[in-house]
Amino acid sequence: MADHEAVARRLIEEGFSRGDFSVVDALCAPHLVEHQDFGPDHPAGPEGVKAVIASLRRAFPDFRIHIEDLAVAGDIVWMRMIGSGTHLGPFMGHGPSGRGMSIQIFDAMRVEGGMVTEHWGVPDRLAALFQLGLATPPGRPGGVAIAATR
């Protein structure tokens, strides 16, 4: 299982945090199945992973992912991570805001034979939009504050 962890860590640290596309070719199976929704025109397999990395690095040239927690169960690697960067390029249809963001990401990867064969990802895109000033949380009706109760 240690090799499963090493594959996941290397893909995140070298691929996403450093923008090294060669690690994608080394660690992602040609038949990789992506379960995260990137839209109908998103390329499949390793090319899709490279497209995500390229898009993130265009939007956030200093983009980094820090792995907070990691667990391996069978052939699945589960991770809770923090993704952060400064918005200096296009992101989700918005121009650069110059603001920083730091969001939670939950990922699972199936690793078989030293290669990632499946991926599920849940980045907190709404938090990113709020932090970048590209969306605002809805206001309270009538300006009424809601107090926490026990």
Summary of the structure (lengths in Angstrom):
residues: 150
radius of gyration: 17.2
end to end distance: 43.2
largest distance: 57.7
contacts: 407
relative contact order: 0.17
helix: 31%
strand: 35%
